[in-house]
Amino acid sequence: DIVAGFCINEKTNYLLDSGCGAGTFLVRGYYFLKKFQPTLNHQQLLERVWGVEIAAFPAFLSVMNLSLLN
């Protein structure tokens, strides 16, 4: 949350985590974006959160963690 607090604000439109692992930063970023832009629905928020991961299993966990936020 400390890093997200410094990186994400009301002007943030997109979030990219280039080594997302299981998606913890992406999930927290999702909540920050939702706080700053409450008019966006789940699908619109997911379109603004991006992650890159080289390993298949952590990437799968990241997708699952984000999809369960709705």
CORFEN-V507329 format. One record per residue. N is the residue number from 1. RES is the residue in one letter. PHI is phi in whole degrees, -180 to 180 (999 if undefined). D_CENTER is the distance of its C-alpha to the mean C-alpha in Angstrom with 2 decimals. Layout:
# CORFEN-V507329
n->N res->RES phi->PHI d_center->D_CENTER
n->N res->RES phi->PHI d_center->D_CENTER
This chain:
# CORFEN-V507329
n->1 res->D phi->999 d_center->12.14
n->2 res->I phi->-65 d_center->14.81
n->3 res->V phi->-65 d_center->12.99
n->4 res->A phi->-61 d_center->10.08
n->5 res->G phi->-63 d_center->13.13
n->6 res->F phi->-83 d_center->14.76
n->7 res->C phi->-95 d_center->12.11
n->8 res->I phi->-113 d_center->10.60
n->9 res->N phi->-143 d_center->13.39
n->10 res->E phi->-67 d_center->14.91
n->11 res->K phi->-93 d_center->15.40
n->12 res->T phi->-73 d_center->11.86
n->13 res->N phi->-105 d_center->11.35
n->14 res->Y phi->-135 d_center->8.84
n->15 res->L phi->-130 d_center->6.39
n->16 res->L phi->-125 d_center->7.71
n->17 res->D phi->-114 d_center->7.99
n->18 res->S phi->-81 d_center->11.50
n->19 res->G phi->-148 d_center->12.15
n->20 res->C phi->-76 d_center->9.24
n->21 res->G phi->57 d_center->11.83
n->22 res->A phi->-85 d_center->10.95
n->23 res->G phi->91 d_center->7.19
n->24 res->T phi->-61 d_center->7.90
n->25 res->F phi->-65 d_center->6.28
n->26 res->L phi->-66 d_center->2.72
n->27 res->V phi->-63 d_center->4.50
n->28 res->R phi->-66 d_center->6.19
n->29 res->G phi->-63 d_center->4.36
n->30 res->Y phi->-57 d_center->4.17
n->31 res->Y phi->-66 d_center->7.64
n->32 res->F phi->-64 d_center->8.64
n->33 res->L phi->-61 d_center->8.23
n->34 res->K phi->-64 d_center->10.04
n->35 res->K phi->-67 d_center->12.54
n->36 res->F phi->-80 d_center->13.34
n->37 res->Q phi->-132 d_center->13.50
n->38 res->P phi->-67 d_center->14.91
n->39 res->T phi->-80 d_center->16.60
n->40 res->L phi->-79 d_center->13.66
n->41 res->N phi->-89 d_center->13.66
n->42 res->H phi->-59 d_center->11.25
n->43 res->Q phi->-63 d_center->11.97
n->44 res->Q phi->-66 d_center->11.62
n->45 res->L phi->-67 d_center->8.14
n->46 res->L phi->-63 d_center->7.20
n->47 res->E phi->-69 d_center->9.41
n->48 res->R phi->-102 d_center->7.64
n->49 res->V phi->-111 d_center->4.36
n->50 res->W phi->-125 d_center->6.50
n->51 res->G phi->-139 d_center->7.62
n->52 res->V phi->-125 d_center->11.32
n->53 res->E phi->-148 d_center->13.36
n->54 res->I phi->-81 d_center->17.16
n->55 res->A phi->-90 d_center->17.93
n->56 res->A phi->-68 d_center->17.82
n->57 res->F phi->-66 d_center->17.46
n->58 res->P phi->-61 d_center->14.36
n->59 res->A phi->-63 d_center->12.73
n->60 res->F phi->-62 d_center->14.09
n->61 res->L phi->-62 d_center->12.80
n->62 res->S phi->-62 d_center->9.17
n->63 res->V phi->-61 d_center->9.98
n->64 res->M phi->-65 d_center->11.88
n->65 res->N phi->-61 d_center->9.58
n->66 res->L phi->-73 d_center->7.14
n->67 res->S phi->-70 d_center->10.48
n->68 res->L phi->-81 d_center->12.12
n->69 res->L phi->-75 d_center->10.28
n->70 res->N phi->-77 d_center->12.74
